[in-house]
Amino acid sequence: MYLWSKIRDARLERQISVIELAERVQITEAYILNLENGKIQNPSFFKMMRVSKELGLDLYELEELFVDPEWLKLMKEAIELGLSRKEIRNFIFQQKDMKLGAK
C-alpha cells in the first residue's frame, strides 16, 4: 500500500473533507490533495506528524512509506527532548555547514 492511499482512505473513513483536514492541521488544501494523489514523493516529516495524528494513523506504521526509520527515531528523540522545529533545523544546518567547511 502507498502512503497517499493510506492518507486518503483514513480521511474518507472519518468523513473529513480535504478543506476540513487542511484547516485542522494547518496545511494547504493543495498540499493534501497532492499528497493524496501521490504527487509529493518526499513529504515534510512535521506535516506528516500532524496529518497522521489528526487521522488517527500510527506514524511508525507509515514511516517505511516516506522516511528512513533511523531518521524518524532521531526526530522523535529530539522532539521528546523538547527541541523545537527551529532548533532541529539549526542543528542540521550547522552540521551541514561544518561538513562543507571541512572539505
N, C-alpha and C positions, 0 to 999 in steps of 0.2 A: 504494500500500500504506500501511496505517496503522501508527503506532508500536506500538500494542498487539498487532497481529498479528505484527509482526517479533519482538517480545519473546517472545510465546508460541511462535511457530514455532521460534525458536532454542533455547528451553528444552526443548521437546519433542524436537527433533532431537538434543540432547545427553542426553536421557533423565534430566533433572533434575526432581525434583518441586518443587512450589511451596514446600513446607516446607524442602527442602534449599537451594534458591536463597535463601530468606529468611534462613536461618542463615548461609550463606556471605557474603552482602552486608550482613548486619545491618540488615535492613528487615523490617517485619512482613509476615506472610503476607497479611493483608488488603490492604495497600498493593499488593503484587504482583498479587493477584487483581483488585483494582480497576484497576490499570494495564493488565493483560491484557484486561480486559473493556471498556476504553475509558471508564471512569468518571472517570479522572483526566485532565483536559484540559491541565493545566499542571504536569507532574511536576517534582520537585526536580532541579536540574542535578546536584547531588552524588550523589543516589541513582541518576540515570541513568548517571553515570560508573561507579559500582560495578557496576550491573547489566550494562551493555554490556561492561565488562571481563570480568566473570565468564562471560558468554555468548559471548565472542569476537566481539562486534559492534563495528564501527567507529563510534565516537561521531560522527565527522564525516559519516558516511552517514546517521545518524539525526537530525542537527541540524535539518534542514529540517522534520522532523516535530514537533519540540517546542520549538525555541528559535530566536530571531533569530541568524543566523550571526555577526554582528558581536559580539553578546554572548558567544557561545561562544568567539570568538577572544580577546576580552579576558579571559575567565575562564581560558583555557588559558595565556595570557601571565602572569597573576597567579600561577597555580599553579607555572609554570616558574620564576618569580622566588622561589619558596619561601614565598609568603604562605599563611597558614593560612586555613581557612574563617572563623574568628572575625575575623581581620584584614580579610578581604574584606568581611564583613558590617559591621564597624565603619566601614570606609571608605565603604561605600554609604550607611549611615545618617547619617554625618557630612555627606556631600554633600546628602542629602535635607534634613537639618536646616538647612544653610546656605541652600538654595533657599527653604525655607519662611520663614526669618528675613529674607530679602532682600525679601519681598513687602510 
